[in-house]
Amino acid sequence: MAEDIKVERVSQRNEFDVAVDLTKLYLDEFTISDEEEIEKQFATFYALAVTLKNTDTYHLQKLVPEEILNKLK
């Protein structure tokens, strides 16, 4: 008896993944060769991701332009 199994792929990104991606984007935009500066930038993005994860999204919505919020509705 064959069963149909449907699997929904869910992207589960954590703070580390977000910090890595933001660091890569930053390095694409700004040329930095100093390893310490790259580490500092990664640490900044990681701290930001952790902080935002633990922040109530209602307060974050105040930072998003109204035109973007209207498109999300």
C-alpha positions in Angstrom: 0.0 0.0 0.0 1.6 3.2 -1.1 1.2 6.3 0.9 1.5 9.9 -0.3 3.9 11.7 1.9 4.0 15.4 1.5 6.9 17.3 3.1 6.8 21.1 3.5 10.2 22.6 3.6 10.6 25.2 6.3 13.6 27.4 6.4 14.9 27.5 10.0 17.5 30.2 10.2 19.1 31.1 13.4 20.9 34.2 14.6 24.3 32.9 13.4 23.0 32.3 9.9 21.6 35.9 9.7 24.9 37.4 11.0 26.9 35.4 8.4 24.6 36.6 5.6 24.7 40.2 6.8 28.4 40.1 7.1 28.7 38.7 3.5 26.5 41.5 2.2 28.5 44.1 4.1 31.8 42.8 2.7 30.3 42.9 -0.8 29.5 46.5 -0.3 32.6 47.7 1.6 36.1 46.4 1.0 37.6 45.3 4.3 40.7 43.2 4.6 41.4 43.6 8.3 40.4 40.3 10.0 39.7 42.1 13.3 37.3 44.5 11.5 35.4 41.6 9.9 35.1 39.9 13.3 33.8 43.1 14.9 31.3 43.6 12.1 30.1 40.0 12.5 29.8 40.4 16.2 27.7 43.5 15.7 25.3 41.7 13.3 25.1 38.7 15.6 24.2 40.9 18.6 21.6 42.7 16.5 20.0 39.4 15.4 19.9 38.1 18.9 18.4 41.4 20.2 15.8 41.6 17.4 14.8 38.0 18.0 14.0 38.8 21.6 12.2 42.1 20.8 8.4 42.4 20.5 7.6 42.8 16.8 5.0 45.5 17.5 7.8 47.9 18.4 9.8 47.0 15.4 6.9 47.8 13.0 7.3 51.4 14.0 10.6 51.4 12.1 9.2 50.0 8.9 7.9 52.6 6.4 4.2 52.8 6.0 4.2 52.0 2.3 6.0 48.6 3.0 3.5 47.8 5.8 0.6 48.5 3.5 2.0 46.0 1.0 2.2 43.3 3.6 -1.5 43.6 4.5 
